[in-house]
Amino acid sequence: MTPEEKNQYLITFNKFQQAREREFAPKIFKALNSQVKEAIHYIKAGVRNPTLYISSNAIVNTLRPLYLDAGVTYGAKVRASIIKQKARMPIGFNQRMVDLMNAYFMTDILNTSEGITEVTRELIQNVLSQAVQDGQGIDWIVSQLQNTEVSRMRARMIARTETVTAANQGAIFAAQDTGLTLNKEWLATNDHRTRNTHRYVNGQKIGMDDYFSLTDGVKMAQPGARTQENGLPTPAKDTINCRCTVVFEPIRDRNGRLV
């Protein structure tokens, strides 16, 4: 793939990510607000430690369709780009992708949903602690909760991050579905917002089963991956607001034939 083709590939990915961000950010915002409303309900009812009762169900129910949409749709685009065909996907491809994305969601992303909820709990607990310190009442607490960082900005950040994770995981599944022997290459957006660890790994080409080595010691299978090579969670600093993607290159023998 030429540098111009890689640049166009990245532009296409960024447009895809931005479209999903616009679609799902309002839904995530609604889910975050439902958690705040839960907290307000328990606070007004005089429940002790109200943050313990905040559920992650609203986040789970919002992220699941995001993962299916981003993973399956972008995976189909990636598969078509690898085999250079615009025709319909092979029989059963979409269902295989749905099953794979559902399985991925049930393992890694349920933890992500709980992590998002834990941040909500911390934000609410900070307001409650401040109320005790300043001697504020319930009306003040409610007004503060309705103006915390549980906002549209946070919703957009979550939508962006989770779309990149889902789309790149879908790309991996789709690439594996071709049955071809492939290398994968990290593509980073080349602007001032790109973190140095991702700028460093830009253009690194490795085997499909290998891990990209970042300068901070993190090893990731693809941008957005939530688990490292060693099985530990990927630090949030290497996933939040990431806009990188991965491109695939079929391996050929000395005669130019696919292997």
C-alpha positions in Angstrom: 0.0 0.0 0.0 1.4 3.4 -1.0 1.7 6.3 1.4 -1.1 8.0 -0.5 -3.3 4.9 -0.1 -2.5 4.7 3.6 -3.4 8.3 4.0 -6.8 7.8 2.3 -7.3 4.7 4.4 -6.8 6.7 7.5 -9.1 9.5 6.3 -11.8 6.9 5.6 -11.4 5.5 9.1 -11.6 8.9 10.8 -14.7 9.8 8.9 -16.3 6.5 10.0 -15.3 7.1 13.6 -16.6 10.7 13.5 -20.0 9.5 12.1 -20.4 6.9 14.8 -19.4 9.5 17.4 -22.1 11.8 16.3 -24.7 9.0 16.3 -23.8 7.5 19.7 -22.6 10.4 21.8 -26.2 11.6 22.5 -27.2 8.1 23.5 -24.3 7.8 25.8 -25.1 11.2 27.3 -28.6 10.0 28.0 -27.2 6.8 29.7 -24.8 8.9 31.9 -27.7 11.2 32.9 -29.8 8.2 33.8 -27.1 7.3 36.3 -27.1 10.8 37.8 -30.9 10.6 38.1 -30.5 7.2 39.9 -28.2 8.9 42.4 -30.5 11.8 42.9 -33.4 9.4 43.6 -31.5 7.6 46.3 -30.2 10.8 47.8 -33.7 12.3 48.1 -34.8 9.0 49.6 -32.2 9.3 52.3 -30.3 6.2 51.3 -26.9 5.8 52.8 -24.0 5.5 50.3 -26.3 6.1 47.3 -23.5 5.6 44.8 -23.4 1.9 45.6 -26.8 1.5 43.9 -25.9 3.1 40.6 -26.1 0.5 37.9 -24.0 0.1 34.8 -26.9 -1.4 32.8 -27.7 1.8 30.9 -24.1 2.0 29.7 -24.0 -1.7 28.7 -27.2 -1.4 26.8 -25.8 1.7 24.9 -22.4 0.3 24.1 -23.6 -3.1 22.9 -25.2 -1.7 19.7 -22.2 0.7 19.2 -19.9 -2.3 19.2 -22.0 -4.3 16.8 -22.5 -1.4 14.5 -18.9 -0.2 14.4 -17.3 -3.7 14.5 -19.4 -5.4 11.9 -19.7 -2.4 9.5 -16.1 -1.4 9.6 -15.0 -5.1 9.5 -16.9 -5.5 6.2 -15.1 -2.5 4.8 -11.7 -3.8 5.8 -12.4 -7.3 4.4 -13.4 -5.8 1.1 -10.2 -3.6 1.0 -8.0 -6.6 1.7 -9.4 -8.9 -1.0 -9.9 -5.9 -3.4 -13.6 -6.7 -3.9 -16.7 -4.6 -3.7 -19.1 -7.5 -4.0 -21.3 -8.7 -1.2 -19.7 -10.5 1.8 -19.5 -14.3 1.7 -22.4 -16.2 3.1 -22.5 -16.1 6.9 -19.9 -13.3 7.2 -22.2 -10.9 9.0 -23.4 -13.5 11.5 -19.8 -14.6 12.2 -18.9 -11.0 12.9 -21.9 -10.5 15.2 -21.0 -13.6 17.2 -17.4 -12.5 17.5 -18.2 -8.9 18.5 -20.8 -10.2 21.1 -18.2 -12.5 22.6 -15.7 -9.7 22.7 -18.2 -7.4 24.3 -19.1 -10.0 27.0 -15.4 -10.4 28.0 -13.6 -7.1 27.8 -16.3 -4.4 27.4 -18.5 -5.3 30.3 -15.4 -4.3 32.4 -15.3 -1.0 30.4 -19.0 -0.3 31.2 -18.3 -0.9 34.8 -15.3 1.4 34.6 -17.3 4.2 33.1 -19.9 3.7 35.9 -17.2 3.8 38.5 -16.1 7.2 37.2 -19.7 8.4 37.5 -19.8 7.1 41.1 -16.5 9.0 41.9 -17.8 12.3 40.5 -21.0 12.0 42.5 -19.1 11.0 45.7 -17.0 14.1 45.2 -20.1 16.3 45.2 -21.5 14.5 48.3 -18.2 15.0 50.2 -18.1 18.7 49.2 -21.6 19.1 50.5 -20.7 17.6 53.9 -17.6 19.8 54.1 -19.5 23.0 53.2 -22.7 22.1 55.1 -24.8 22.1 51.9 -28.3 20.6 51.6 -30.0 18.3 49.1 -31.0 21.1 46.8 -27.4 22.2 46.4 -26.3 18.6 45.8 -28.9 18.1 43.1 -27.9 21.3 41.3 -24.3 20.3 41.4 -24.9 16.8 40.1 -26.8 18.2 37.2 -23.7 20.2 36.3 -20.9 17.7 36.9 -18.5 16.3 34.3 -21.3 13.8 33.4 -21.7 16.0 30.3 -21.9 15.9 26.5 -18.1 16.3 26.4 -17.6 13.1 28.4 -20.2 11.4 26.3 -18.3 12.4 23.1 -15.0 11.1 24.5 -16.6 7.8 25.4 -18.2 7.5 22.0 -14.9 8.3 20.2 -12.9 5.8 22.4 -15.3 2.9 22.1 -15.9 3.4 18.4 -12.1 3.1 17.8 -11.8 0.0 20.0 -14.8 -1.7 18.3 -13.9 -0.8 14.8 -10.3 -2.0 15.1 -11.3 -5.2 16.8 -13.8 -5.7 14.0 -11.0 -5.1 11.5 -8.9 -7.8 13.1 -11.8 -10.3 13.1 -12.6 -9.5 9.4 -8.9 -9.8 8.4 -8.7 -13.2 10.0 -11.9 -14.2 8.2 -10.2 -13.8 4.8 -8.0 -16.9 5.5 -5.0 -15.0 4.1 -1.6 -14.7 5.7 -1.3 -11.1 6.6 0.9 -8.5 8.3 -0.7 -5.6 10.1 0.5 -2.0 10.4 -0.3 0.7 12.9 -1.6 4.0 11.3 -1.6 7.1 13.5 -3.3 10.4 12.7 -0.4 12.7 12.0 -1.3 15.9 13.9 -0.5 17.7 17.2 -3.1 15.8 19.1 -1.5 12.4 18.5 0.3 11.1 21.6 4.0 10.5 21.3 3.7 6.8 22.1 1.3 6.3 19.1 3.3 8.6 16.9 6.4 6.4 17.6 4.6 3.1 16.6 3.1 4.7 13.4 4.2 2.6 10.4 5.3 -0.4 12.6 4.5 -3.6 10.6 4.2 -6.9 12.4 2.6 -10.3 12.0 -1.1 -10.8 12.7 -0.5 -12.6 16.0 2.2 -10.2 17.2 1.9 -7.0 19.4 2.9 -3.5 18.7 5.5 -2.2 21.1 4.9 1.3 22.4 7.6 3.5 24.0 5.9 3.3 27.4 6.4 -0.5 27.5 2.8 -1.2 26.6 2.2 -4.0 24.0 -1.1 -3.8 22.1 -2.5 -6.1 19.4 -4.1 -3.1 17.7 -5.2 0.5 18.5 -7.9 0.5 21.1 -7.1 -3.0 22.4 -8.1 -3.2 26.1 -5.7 -6.1 27.0 -1.9 -6.2 26.6 0.2 -9.1 25.5 0.9 -9.9 29.2 -2.8 -10.1 29.9 -2.9 -6.9 32.0 -5.4 -4.1 31.1 -4.1 -1.5 28.7 -3.6 1.9 30.5 -6.3 4.4 29.8 -3.7 6.9 28.5 -3.2 4.6 25.5 -6.9 4.1 24.6 -8.9 7.2 25.6 -9.5 9.5 22.6 -7.3 7.4 20.4 -7.9 7.9 16.6 -5.4 5.3 15.3 -6.3 2.3 13.1 -4.6 -0.7 11.6 -4.1 -1.7 8.0 -3.4 -5.1 6.6 -1.1 -6.4 3.9 -1.3 -9.9 2.4 2.0 -11.8 2.4 3.2 -13.0 -1.0 5.8 -15.6 -2.1 8.7 -14.8 -4.3 6.5 -15.2 -7.4 4.0 -12.7 -6.1 1.3 -15.2 -5.2 -0.7 -14.9 -2.0 0.4 -17.4 0.7 
